[in-house]
C-alpha cells in the first residue's frame, strides 16, 4: 500500500492505478506459484528465499534512489508530450519479488482449503484471487485519494521537492525494511 501511495503522490491517480494493477498481477503470480508448489519450494530453500528477498529489496531501493536523483519534470517545456509509464511494470516487479507475499499465501490460504471438496489447486487459486482482489481494492482507494494530493504537490516547487524526497525515502525505507526484516516470520 505504501508503494502505491508513493507512486500516486509522484505520478498522480492514473500512475497509482497502474501500480495497483501491477501489484495485483504480481500477487496473482504468487497465487499461481503457491498453488503449483513453487512458493513451497521457495519457502524451504533459505538461499532461494534470500535471493528473491534481496532482489526485491534492491529493486525498491533502486526506485527510491532513482526518484531522489531524478530532475524535476514538472517544469519541462513540453508537458503535453506523452510520457512512457513504468508504474505497471514496477508494480508487477515489486510484488513478484516480494517473498513475504509468497509466505502469506502459503500460510493463510491453506487454512480455507478443504481437500475433501476436491481440486485443491482450484480452491487455492480462487481464495488467492479473492485475496488479491481485496488487496488491490485497498490499493485503488489509496491511489484515488493520494492522486489529488499529488496534483497539489505538482503545483508548488517546494511541495514537489519535498514530495520527491519523501517518495524516494519511502521507497528506500521499504527496501531497507524488506532487506533487514526477519526472513521467515
Buried (B, 14 or more C-beta within 10 A) or exposed (E): EEBBBBBBBBBBBEBBBBBBBBBBBBBBBBBBBBBEEBBBEBBEEEEBBEBBBBBBBBBBBEBBBEBBEEEEEBEEEEEEEEEEBBBBEBBBBBBBBBBBBBBBBBEEBBEEBEEEEEEBEEBBBBBBBEBBEEBBEEBBEBBBEBBEBBEEBBEEEEBBEEBBEBBBBBBBBBBBEBBEEEEEE
